[in-house]
């Protein structure tokens, strides 16, 4: 169980290799008599993975599904069927029995067809591996009826439906300010990790190692460098491997999938809740003891080898406290870029290693540190409650992207209010957890922190009725998701015109606009106005922050409402559009979902690949000035609009 939790927390690394896996499909046709033919579809599943059968299942998208595009002279006879018995197992995750194939899966479909007809369509499927997760895929087929040859799956290329993943990233900073904010946050997390109960007691143990000989100062510096390397190098190697093996598009797609797909987001949410439960005393997460013992034994060798294994022991021992922090830092920087995750992890590990290095260089400072004690247990509880609040963001991203409607802004805020209220009462000694001693009296520092926490709770309350809460707006569901007291809902009409997708999408602050580029451009031509194009995403933290802190300005709202036709294009929406709106790329891949189509359009027309991105267009769709990205300066944004 401990090893499983460890693997889950490192899911971001394992997923880097997941996209190298896909099922290889082929199709063949044979005549069965009476003018009927049997089309057989065969999938070769990678070792260790399995592919689900035809179902049906309670969860949409779990089963393998066929969608046929019938041309003249082709008629289906019955429905698709399985060739060969799948493996049946009660799936504890879903709570019902599932069937799947390992190695090879074969499906059939009978058709009536004339000579020279073609059976075309696509199969949607997912392959899964328990230790990694699931990967969804789509294979398009076109099988000539008069041929017995197979139709192998076309290789993924630069223009396939994954090639625009960088455009779909929900948290890619659009400028230097976004990157600097990530760096600052990584520094704060790095220093905070020192105060965790897994790390702080290691300080005197590690420092004592360096005060034995004259070379201690050199070794102290090397020790800090080893810590940085142990955190940073694995990330860089994994990203480099994916870049070399599959190119920039594959690396970007891995991060996009991690950031927007429901599978990793729900898994991250569960992992964060498990870590929170562990920190609150429900159970203890540890790495296998043999790992720690072997590393600790090698410390005694001395020299640089001993220094390395001392650093490795520190990293391993501190895992249960730093694991969630590392995950938070990495996930916030996964925007499909090569350097952002490496840089943020480098900054985090440097901040984490710096106190150890300084104390090893100047051991006299050790006497000034507070002693280990009950306060570390309190830090552990505080971190556990904060983990609950942070983990909710992952569930919110999946909820917004797939329009589940299970976590609107009020529910999200209600959980935060309860969690931080519990934290406030804990600081006052009114609530105790498993390993806490009774609080005899409340010190000034603890009281001051309780005042801050309760003030934060009071500040959150108006958000339940639609207050923007600018400071944390990027971490909350959009205000348009409020069930009450939020942005007024429209009827989905612009005069006599029905706005496409207005039943599932809404602009903030009561603004009206369009969610389809061509419809918006047509409106701009009628009204004689330029277009304000908002390239955004449901999971885009910076987009929500821009809307709450910049768009909410009175002059910005006036300019947007009076001077422009607004078009908002979502890069990560999973809604499948009508067939008439599908786009076929130059590689022959058909894009069917709103997010992929929007990303393809914005990427190919305007070269934009990050959110938020704001473009000023004329009524013909020509860009009039350079793209504006993430920048919280209201005056700059007003000047851009003017």
C-alpha positions as CSV (number, residue, x, y, z in Angstrom):
1,X,0.0,0.0,0.0
2,X,2.8,2.4,0.8
3,X,4.6,1.6,-2.4
4,X,1.4,2.1,-4.3
5,X,0.9,5.6,-2.8
6,X,4.5,6.4,-3.6
7,X,3.9,5.5,-7.2
8,X,0.7,7.5,-7.3
9,X,2.4,10.6,-6.1
10,X,5.0,10.2,-8.8
11,X,2.3,9.7,-11.4
12,X,3.4,12.8,-13.2
13,X,6.6,11.0,-14.1
14,X,5.1,7.7,-15.1
15,X,2.6,9.5,-17.3
16,X,5.6,10.9,-19.3
17,X,6.0,7.4,-20.7
18,X,2.3,6.7,-21.1
19,X,2.0,8.5,-24.4
20,X,4.6,6.3,-26.0
21,X,1.9,3.6,-25.6
22,X,-1.0,3.2,-28.0
23,X,-3.0,0.3,-29.5
24,X,-2.0,-0.6,-33.1
25,X,-5.2,-1.1,-35.1
26,X,-5.8,-2.8,-38.4
27,X,-8.9,-3.8,-40.3
28,X,-9.7,-6.5,-42.9
29,X,-12.9,-7.5,-44.8
30,X,-14.2,-10.9,-46.0
31,X,-17.3,-12.0,-47.9
32,X,-19.8,-14.1,-45.9
33,X,-22.4,-14.6,-48.6
34,X,-25.8,-13.1,-49.6
35,X,-24.2,-9.8,-50.4
36,X,-22.9,-9.4,-46.9
37,X,-19.4,-8.8,-45.7
38,X,-17.7,-9.1,-42.3
39,X,-15.2,-6.3,-41.4
40,X,-12.8,-7.4,-38.6
41,X,-11.0,-4.9,-36.5
42,X,-7.9,-6.0,-34.6
43,X,-6.1,-4.1,-31.9
44,X,-2.6,-5.0,-30.7
45,X,-2.5,-3.9,-27.1
46,X,1.0,-3.0,-25.6
47,X,2.3,-5.4,-23.0
48,X,1.0,-4.8,-19.5
49,X,-2.0,-2.7,-20.8
50,X,-5.6,-3.8,-21.4
51,X,-8.3,-2.5,-23.7
52,X,-12.0,-2.5,-22.7
53,X,-14.7,-4.5,-24.5
54,X,-17.8,-3.0,-26.0
55,X,-19.6,-2.7,-22.7
56,X,-22.1,-1.2,-22.1
57,X,-21.0,0.6,-18.9
58,X,-22.4,3.2,-16.6
59,X,-19.5,5.5,-17.3
60,X,-19.5,7.1,-20.7
61,X,-16.3,6.6,-22.7
62,X,-15.1,3.5,-20.8
63,X,-16.1,1.0,-23.4
64,X,-14.6,0.7,-26.9
65,X,-17.0,2.3,-29.4
66,X,-17.4,2.3,-33.2
67,X,-18.8,5.2,-35.2
68,X,-19.4,4.4,-38.8
69,X,-19.7,7.0,-41.6
70,X,-21.9,5.3,-44.1
71,X,-21.4,6.1,-47.8
72,X,-23.6,5.2,-50.7
73,X,-23.9,1.5,-51.1
74,X,-23.1,0.5,-47.5
75,X,-25.6,-0.6,-44.9
76,X,-24.9,-2.0,-41.4
77,X,-26.2,-5.4,-40.5
78,X,-26.7,-5.5,-36.7
79,X,-24.2,-3.9,-34.3
80,X,-20.5,-4.3,-33.6
81,X,-19.6,-7.5,-31.7
82,X,-16.7,-9.0,-30.0
83,X,-14.6,-11.9,-31.4
84,X,-13.2,-13.8,-28.5
85,X,-14.2,-13.8,-24.9
86,X,-12.8,-10.8,-22.8
87,X,-11.4,-11.1,-19.3
88,X,-14.1,-10.3,-16.8
89,X,-13.3,-8.7,-13.4
90,X,-15.1,-6.8,-10.7
91,X,-13.5,-3.3,-10.9
92,X,-13.3,-1.9,-7.4
93,X,-12.7,1.6,-8.7
94,X,-16.0,1.7,-10.7
95,X,-18.0,-0.6,-8.5
96,X,-19.2,-2.9,-11.4
97,X,-17.9,-5.7,-13.5
98,X,-15.8,-4.8,-16.6
99,X,-14.4,-6.8,-19.5
100,X,-11.1,-6.3,-21.3
101,X,-8.6,-7.7,-23.6
102,X,-4.8,-8.1,-23.2
103,X,-2.4,-8.7,-26.1
104,X,-4.9,-8.7,-29.0
105,X,-8.5,-7.6,-29.2
106,X,-10.8,-8.4,-32.2
107,X,-14.2,-6.9,-33.1
108,X,-16.5,-7.5,-36.0
109,X,-19.2,-5.7,-37.9
110,X,-21.3,-7.2,-40.7
111,X,-22.4,-4.9,-43.6
112,X,-24.3,-5.1,-46.9
113,X,-22.3,-3.3,-49.6
114,X,-22.0,-3.0,-53.3
115,X,-18.7,-3.4,-55.1
116,X,-16.1,-0.8,-54.7
117,X,-17.9,0.6,-51.6
118,X,-15.9,1.8,-48.6
119,X,-16.6,1.2,-44.9
120,X,-15.3,4.2,-43.1
121,X,-15.5,5.6,-39.6
122,X,-13.6,5.7,-36.4
123,X,-13.1,3.6,-33.2
124,X,-12.7,5.4,-29.8
125,X,-11.0,3.3,-27.2
126,X,-8.8,3.5,-24.1
127,X,-6.0,1.3,-22.9
128,X,-5.2,1.2,-19.2
129,X,-2.5,0.0,-16.9
130,X,-3.2,-0.1,-13.1
131,X,0.1,1.5,-12.1
132,X,-0.1,4.3,-14.6
133,X,-3.7,5.1,-15.6
134,X,-5.6,5.2,-18.9
135,X,-4.9,6.6,-22.3
136,X,-7.7,7.5,-24.7
137,X,-7.3,7.1,-28.4
138,X,-9.1,7.5,-31.7
139,X,-8.4,5.5,-34.9
140,X,-9.9,6.4,-38.2
141,X,-10.5,3.6,-40.7
142,X,-11.4,3.4,-44.3
143,X,-11.8,-0.2,-45.6
144,X,-12.5,-1.0,-49.3
145,X,-15.0,-3.7,-49.6
146,X,-13.4,-5.4,-52.5
147,X,-10.1,-5.8,-50.8
148,X,-8.8,-8.3,-48.3
149,X,-5.8,-6.3,-47.3
150,X,-5.5,-4.8,-43.9
151,X,-5.7,-1.1,-43.1
152,X,-3.0,-0.3,-40.6
153,X,-3.3,2.6,-38.2
154,X,-1.6,5.8,-39.5
155,X,1.3,7.0,-37.4
156,X,0.9,10.0,-35.3
157,X,2.4,13.0,-36.9
158,X,3.0,16.7,-36.3
159,X,-0.6,17.5,-37.5
160,X,-2.5,14.8,-35.7
161,X,-5.2,15.5,-33.1
162,X,-2.5,15.7,-30.3
163,X,-0.3,18.1,-32.1
164,X,-1.9,21.2,-30.7
165,X,-1.5,20.2,-27.0
166,X,0.6,23.2,-26.2
167,X,-2.3,25.4,-27.2
168,X,-4.5,23.5,-24.8
169,X,-2.3,24.0,-21.7
170,X,-4.4,25.5,-18.9
171,X,-1.6,27.2,-17.0
172,X,1.1,28.3,-19.3
173,X,2.2,31.8,-18.4
174,X,2.0,34.1,-21.3
175,X,4.8,36.3,-20.2
176,X,7.6,36.9,-17.9
177,X,5.3,37.8,-15.0
178,X,3.7,34.4,-15.0
179,X,7.1,32.7,-14.9
180,X,8.4,34.9,-12.1
181,X,5.2,34.2,-10.1
182,X,5.9,30.5,-10.4
183,X,9.6,31.0,-9.4
184,X,8.5,33.0,-6.3
185,X,6.0,30.3,-5.4
186,X,8.6,27.6,-5.8
187,X,11.0,29.5,-3.5
188,X,8.3,29.8,-0.8
189,X,7.4,26.1,-1.0
190,X,11.1,25.2,-0.8
191,X,11.6,27.2,2.4
192,X,8.3,25.9,3.8
193,X,9.4,22.3,3.3
194,X,12.1,22.9,5.9
195,X,9.5,23.3,8.6
196,X,7.8,20.0,7.9
197,X,8.0,17.3,10.6
198,X,9.8,15.0,8.2
199,X,12.6,17.4,7.4
200,X,13.2,19.6,10.4
201,X,14.5,16.8,12.7
202,X,17.0,15.9,10.0
203,X,18.8,19.3,10.3
204,X,21.0,18.6,13.3
205,X,21.7,15.0,12.1
206,X,22.9,16.1,8.7
207,X,24.8,19.2,10.0
208,X,26.8,17.0,12.5
209,X,28.1,15.0,9.5
210,X,30.1,18.1,8.3
211,X,31.9,19.2,11.4
212,X,34.4,16.4,11.6
213,X,37.2,17.5,9.3
214,X,38.7,20.4,7.4
215,X,36.9,19.6,4.2
216,X,33.5,20.0,5.7
217,X,32.8,23.3,4.0
218,X,33.5,21.9,0.5
219,X,31.4,18.9,1.3
220,X,28.6,21.1,2.6
221,X,28.5,22.9,-0.7
222,X,28.6,19.6,-2.6
223,X,25.8,18.3,-0.3
224,X,23.6,21.1,-1.3
225,X,24.3,20.6,-5.0
226,X,23.5,16.8,-4.6
227,X,20.1,17.7,-3.1
228,X,19.3,20.1,-6.0
229,X,20.4,17.4,-8.5
230,X,18.3,14.7,-6.9
231,X,15.2,16.8,-7.3
232,X,15.9,18.4,-10.7
233,X,17.8,15.9,-12.8
234,X,15.1,13.2,-12.9
235,X,12.6,15.8,-14.2
236,X,14.9,17.0,-16.8
237,X,15.8,13.5,-18.0
238,X,12.2,12.5,-18.3
239,X,11.2,15.6,-20.3
240,X,14.3,15.2,-22.5
241,X,13.5,11.6,-23.3
242,X,10.0,12.4,-24.3
243,X,11.3,15.4,-26.4
244,X,13.9,13.3,-28.2
245,X,11.6,10.2,-28.6
246,X,8.5,12.0,-29.7
247,X,9.3,15.6,-30.4
248,X,8.0,18.8,-28.9
249,X,4.3,17.9,-29.7
250,X,4.6,14.7,-27.6
251,X,6.1,16.5,-24.6
252,X,3.5,19.2,-24.8
253,X,0.7,16.7,-25.1
254,X,1.8,14.8,-22.0
255,X,1.6,18.0,-20.0
256,X,-1.7,19.0,-21.6
257,X,-3.2,15.6,-20.9
258,X,-2.0,15.8,-17.3
259,X,-3.5,19.3,-16.9
260,X,-6.9,18.8,-18.6
261,X,-8.0,15.2,-18.8
262,X,-10.2,13.9,-16.0
263,X,-8.1,10.8,-15.4
264,X,-4.9,12.5,-14.0
265,X,-6.9,15.3,-12.4
266,X,-9.1,13.0,-10.4
267,X,-6.1,10.8,-9.6
268,X,-4.2,13.9,-8.3
269,X,-7.2,14.9,-6.3
270,X,-7.3,11.4,-4.7
271,X,-3.6,11.4,-4.0
272,X,-3.8,14.8,-2.4
273,X,-6.6,13.6,-0.2
274,X,-4.6,10.6,0.8
275,X,-1.6,12.7,1.7
276,X,-3.9,15.0,3.7
277,X,-5.3,12.0,5.6
278,X,-1.8,10.8,6.4
279,X,-0.7,14.2,7.7
280,X,-3.8,14.4,9.9
281,X,-2.9,11.0,11.5
282,X,-5.1,8.5,9.7
283,X,-2.1,6.5,8.6
284,X,1.6,7.0,7.7
285,X,3.1,7.0,4.3
286,X,6.7,5.9,4.1
287,X,9.0,4.6,1.4
288,X,10.1,1.0,1.7
289,X,12.4,0.7,4.7
290,X,15.0,-1.2,2.7
291,X,15.5,1.8,0.5
292,X,16.3,4.0,3.5
293,X,18.5,1.4,5.1
294,X,20.6,0.8,2.0
295,X,21.1,4.5,1.5
296,X,21.9,5.1,5.2
297,X,24.5,2.4,5.2
298,X,26.4,4.0,2.3
299,X,26.6,7.3,4.1
300,X,29.3,5.7,6.4
301,X,31.7,5.3,3.4
302,X,32.7,9.0,3.7
303,X,34.0,11.2,0.9
304,X,31.8,12.5,-1.8
305,X,30.1,9.1,-2.1
306,X,29.0,9.4,1.6
307,X,27.9,13.0,0.9
308,X,25.7,11.9,-2.0
309,X,24.0,9.1,0.0
310,X,23.5,11.5,2.9
311,X,21.6,13.8,0.4
312,X,19.7,10.8,-1.0
313,X,18.7,9.7,2.5
314,X,17.5,13.2,3.3
315,X,15.4,13.3,0.1
316,X,13.9,9.8,0.8
317,X,13.2,10.4,4.5
318,X,11.5,13.7,3.7
319,X,9.4,12.3,0.9
320,X,6.1,12.0,2.8
321,X,6.1,15.7,3.5
322,X,7.8,17.1,0.4
323,X,5.9,14.8,-2.0
324,X,2.7,16.9,-2.1
325,X,4.8,20.1,-2.3
326,X,6.8,18.8,-5.2
327,X,3.6,17.7,-6.9
328,X,2.1,21.2,-6.4
329,X,5.2,22.9,-7.8
330,X,5.4,20.7,-10.8
331,X,1.7,20.7,-11.8
332,X,1.5,24.4,-11.6
333,X,4.4,24.6,-14.1
334,X,3.3,21.9,-16.6
335,X,2.3,24.0,-19.5
336,X,3.7,21.9,-22.3
337,X,7.0,23.8,-22.1
338,X,10.4,22.3,-21.9
339,X,12.1,24.6,-19.4
340,X,9.3,25.7,-17.1
341,X,9.1,22.5,-15.0
342,X,12.8,22.1,-14.9
343,X,13.4,25.7,-13.8
344,X,10.7,25.6,-11.1
345,X,12.0,22.4,-9.7
346,X,15.6,23.8,-9.8
347,X,14.4,26.9,-7.8
348,X,12.4,24.8,-5.3
349,X,15.3,22.4,-4.6
350,X,17.8,25.3,-4.3
351,X,15.6,26.9,-1.7
352,X,15.1,23.6,0.1
353,X,18.9,22.8,0.1
354,X,20.1,26.3,1.0
355,X,19.3,26.2,4.8
356,X,21.1,22.8,5.1
357,X,24.1,24.1,3.2
358,X,24.3,27.3,5.3
359,X,24.0,25.4,8.6
360,X,26.7,23.0,7.5
361,X,29.0,25.9,6.6
362,X,28.2,27.8,9.9
363,X,27.2,25.1,12.4
364,X,27.0,27.8,15.2
365,X,23.7,28.9,13.7
366,X,22.2,25.5,14.7
367,X,22.0,26.7,18.3
368,X,19.6,29.4,17.3
369,X,17.0,27.1,15.8
370,X,14.0,26.0,17.8
371,X,14.1,22.4,19.2
372,X,11.9,19.7,17.7
373,X,8.7,19.1,19.7
374,X,5.0,19.3,19.6
375,X,5.0,22.3,17.3
376,X,6.1,20.0,14.5
377,X,2.9,18.0,15.0
378,X,0.9,21.2,14.7
379,X,2.8,22.0,11.4
380,X,1.8,18.6,10.1
381,X,-1.9,19.2,10.8
382,X,-1.8,22.6,9.2
383,X,-0.2,21.1,6.1
384,X,-2.8,18.4,6.0
385,X,-5.7,20.9,6.0
386,X,-4.0,23.0,3.4
387,X,-3.6,19.9,1.2
388,X,-7.4,19.4,1.3
389,X,-7.9,22.9,0.0
390,X,-5.2,22.6,-2.7
391,X,-6.3,19.2,-3.9
392,X,-9.8,20.5,-4.6
393,X,-8.4,22.4,-7.6
394,X,-7.7,19.2,-9.6
395,X,-11.3,18.0,-9.2
396,X,-12.5,21.5,-10.2
397,X,-10.5,21.4,-13.4
398,X,-12.0,18.1,-14.5
399,X,-15.5,19.4,-13.5
400,X,-15.1,22.6,-15.6
401,X,-13.6,20.8,-18.6
402,X,-16.2,18.1,-18.9
403,X,-19.2,20.2,-17.6
404,X,-20.1,17.7,-14.9
405,X,-21.6,20.5,-12.7
406,X,-20.6,18.7,-9.4
407,X,-18.3,21.5,-8.1
408,X,-19.7,24.9,-8.7
409,X,-18.1,27.9,-7.0
410,X,-20.4,27.9,-4.0
411,X,-19.6,24.2,-3.2
412,X,-15.8,24.9,-3.7
413,X,-15.9,27.9,-1.4
414,X,-18.0,26.0,1.2
415,X,-15.3,23.4,1.5
416,X,-12.6,26.0,1.8
417,X,-14.6,27.9,4.5
418,X,-15.1,24.7,6.5
419,X,-11.5,23.6,6.2
420,X,-10.0,26.9,7.2
421,X,-12.6,27.3,10.0
422,X,-11.4,23.9,11.3
423,X,-7.8,25.2,11.1
424,X,-8.7,28.3,13.1
425,X,-10.3,26.3,15.9
426,X,-7.3,23.9,15.8
427,X,-4.9,26.8,16.3
428,X,-7.0,27.9,19.3
429,X,-6.8,24.4,20.8
430,X,-10.5,23.7,20.4
431,X,-9.9,20.7,18.1
432,X,-7.3,18.0,18.6
433,X,-6.1,15.3,16.2
434,X,-4.7,11.9,16.9
435,X,-1.2,12.7,18.2
436,X,-1.9,16.2,19.6
437,X,-1.3,17.0,23.3
438,X,-3.8,19.2,25.1
439,X,-3.2,22.9,24.5
440,X,-2.7,24.4,28.0
441,X,-2.5,28.0,26.7
442,X,-2.5,29.8,23.4
443,X,0.7,31.8,22.6
444,X,0.7,35.1,20.9
445,X,2.0,33.7,17.6
446,X,-0.6,30.9,17.5
447,X,-3.3,33.4,18.4
448,X,-2.1,35.8,15.7
449,X,-2.2,33.0,13.1
450,X,-5.7,32.0,14.2
451,X,-6.8,35.7,13.7
452,X,-5.4,35.6,10.2
453,X,-7.2,32.3,9.4
454,X,-10.6,33.4,10.7
455,X,-10.2,36.7,8.9
456,X,-9.6,34.7,5.7
457,X,-12.8,32.7,6.4
458,X,-14.8,35.8,6.9
459,X,-13.4,37.3,3.7
460,X,-14.4,34.1,1.8
461,X,-18.0,34.3,2.9
462,X,-19.2,37.0,0.4
463,X,-17.8,34.8,-2.4
464,X,-20.8,32.5,-1.8
465,X,-23.0,35.2,-3.2
466,X,-20.8,36.2,-6.1
467,X,-18.1,38.5,-4.7
468,X,-15.1,38.2,-7.1
469,X,-12.4,37.5,-4.4
470,X,-9.7,38.8,-6.7
471,X,-6.7,37.6,-4.7
472,X,-7.5,33.9,-5.1
473,X,-9.7,34.1,-8.2
474,X,-7.3,32.0,-10.2
475,X,-7.7,29.0,-7.9
476,X,-11.5,29.1,-7.8
477,X,-14.1,27.9,-10.4
478,X,-15.2,30.8,-12.6
479,X,-17.9,33.1,-11.1
480,X,-20.2,32.0,-13.9
481,X,-20.5,28.6,-12.3
482,X,-22.3,30.1,-9.2
483,X,-25.7,28.6,-8.6
484,X,-26.9,31.8,-7.0
485,X,-25.7,35.4,-6.7
486,X,-23.2,35.1,-9.6
487,X,-23.2,36.4,-13.1
488,X,-26.7,36.8,-14.5
489,X,-27.6,34.0,-16.9
490,X,-28.5,34.9,-20.4
491,X,-31.1,33.2,-22.6
492,X,-28.4,32.4,-25.2
493,X,-29.6,34.9,-27.7
494,X,-28.0,38.0,-29.2
495,X,-31.1,39.8,-30.5
496,X,-32.8,37.3,-32.8
497,X,-29.6,35.3,-33.2
498,X,-29.1,32.1,-31.2
499,X,-25.5,32.0,-29.7
500,X,-23.9,28.7,-30.3
501,X,-22.8,26.8,-27.2
502,X,-24.3,29.4,-24.9
503,X,-26.0,26.6,-23.1
504,X,-22.7,25.4,-21.7
505,X,-20.5,28.5,-21.9
506,X,-20.8,31.9,-20.4
507,X,-18.7,35.1,-20.4
508,X,-17.8,36.7,-17.0
509,X,-19.2,39.9,-15.6
510,X,-22.5,39.7,-17.6
511,X,-20.7,40.3,-20.9
512,X,-22.3,39.0,-24.0
513,X,-20.4,37.4,-26.9
514,X,-19.8,34.4,-29.0
515,X,-18.0,31.0,-28.6
516,X,-17.6,30.2,-32.3
517,X,-15.1,32.1,-34.4
518,X,-17.1,32.3,-37.7
519,X,-20.4,33.3,-35.9
520,X,-18.5,36.0,-34.1
521,X,-16.8,37.3,-37.2
522,X,-20.2,37.4,-39.0
523,X,-21.6,39.5,-36.1
524,X,-18.6,41.9,-36.3
525,X,-19.2,42.4,-40.0
526,X,-22.9,43.2,-39.3
527,X,-22.1,45.6,-36.4
528,X,-19.0,47.2,-38.0
529,X,-16.9,46.5,-34.9
530,X,-13.5,44.9,-34.4
531,X,-13.2,41.6,-32.6
532,X,-11.8,40.9,-29.1
533,X,-10.7,37.2,-29.3
534,X,-10.2,35.6,-25.9
535,X,-8.2,32.3,-26.2
536,X,-8.9,30.7,-22.8
537,X,-9.5,27.4,-21.0
538,X,-11.6,26.0,-18.2
539,X,-8.5,24.9,-16.3
540,X,-6.5,28.1,-17.0
541,X,-5.6,29.7,-13.6
542,X,-4.2,32.8,-15.2
543,X,-7.3,33.3,-17.3
544,X,-9.5,33.3,-14.2
545,X,-7.2,35.8,-12.5
546,X,-7.2,38.1,-15.5
547,X,-11.0,38.0,-15.6
548,X,-11.4,38.7,-11.9
549,X,-8.7,41.4,-11.5
550,X,-8.5,43.1,-14.9
551,X,-11.7,42.5,-16.7
552,X,-13.7,43.6,-13.7
553,X,-12.4,47.2,-14.0
554,X,-15.2,49.5,-15.0
555,X,-13.4,51.0,-18.0
556,X,-12.3,47.6,-19.3
557,X,-15.9,46.4,-19.1
558,X,-17.1,49.5,-20.9
559,X,-14.6,49.1,-23.7
560,X,-15.3,45.3,-24.1
561,X,-19.1,45.8,-24.0
562,X,-19.4,48.9,-26.3
563,X,-16.4,48.8,-28.7
564,X,-15.9,45.1,-29.5
565,X,-17.6,41.9,-30.5
566,X,-16.2,39.3,-28.0
567,X,-15.3,35.8,-29.1
568,X,-14.2,33.4,-26.4
569,X,-12.5,30.2,-27.7
570,X,-11.9,27.5,-25.1
571,X,-8.8,25.3,-25.7
572,X,-9.7,22.4,-23.4
573,X,-13.4,21.9,-23.7
574,X,-14.2,18.3,-24.4
575,X,-17.6,18.8,-26.0
576,X,-18.0,17.0,-29.4
577,X,-19.2,19.3,-32.1
578,X,-21.6,18.4,-34.9
579,X,-20.0,16.6,-37.8
580,X,-20.4,19.7,-40.1
581,X,-18.0,21.6,-37.8
582,X,-15.3,18.9,-37.7
583,X,-11.9,19.9,-39.1
584,X,-9.5,17.6,-41.0
585,X,-5.8,18.4,-40.6
586,X,-3.2,18.1,-43.3
587,X,-2.2,14.7,-41.9
588,X,-5.8,13.5,-42.5
589,X,-6.8,13.5,-38.8
590,X,-10.2,14.6,-37.9
591,X,-10.7,17.0,-35.0
592,X,-14.1,16.6,-33.4
593,X,-14.1,18.3,-30.0
594,X,-14.4,22.0,-29.3
595,X,-11.1,22.4,-27.6
596,X,-9.0,20.6,-30.3
597,X,-10.7,22.6,-33.0
598,X,-10.3,25.9,-31.3
599,X,-6.7,25.2,-30.5
600,X,-6.0,24.2,-34.1
601,X,-7.6,27.3,-35.5
602,X,-5.8,29.7,-33.2
603,X,-2.5,27.9,-33.6
604,X,-2.6,27.7,-37.4
605,X,-4.1,31.2,-38.0
606,X,-2.4,33.3,-35.4
607,X,0.5,31.2,-34.1
608,X,-0.8,31.4,-30.5
609,X,-0.1,28.5,-28.2
610,X,-0.7,29.7,-24.6
611,X,-3.5,30.9,-22.5
612,X,-4.6,33.5,-21.8
613,X,-4.1,35.2,-25.1
614,X,-6.0,38.2,-26.3
615,X,-6.1,39.2,-29.9
616,X,-7.6,42.2,-31.7
617,X,-9.0,41.2,-35.1
618,X,-10.9,43.0,-37.9
619,X,-14.2,41.6,-39.1
620,X,-12.4,39.3,-41.6
621,X,-10.3,37.7,-38.9
622,X,-7.0,39.5,-39.6
623,X,-4.9,40.3,-36.5
624,X,-4.5,44.1,-36.1
625,X,-1.9,44.2,-33.4
626,X,0.4,41.9,-31.4
627,X,-1.1,39.4,-29.0
628,X,-1.6,40.4,-25.4
629,X,-0.9,37.8,-22.7
630,X,-1.1,37.4,-18.9
631,X,-0.5,40.9,-17.3
632,X,-2.4,42.2,-14.3
633,X,-1.7,45.8,-15.1
634,X,-5.2,47.3,-15.7
635,X,-3.9,50.4,-17.4
636,X,-1.8,48.4,-19.9
637,X,-4.8,46.3,-20.8
638,X,-7.0,49.5,-21.3
639,X,-4.3,50.9,-23.6
640,X,-4.3,47.6,-25.5
641,X,-8.1,47.8,-26.0
642,X,-7.9,51.5,-27.0
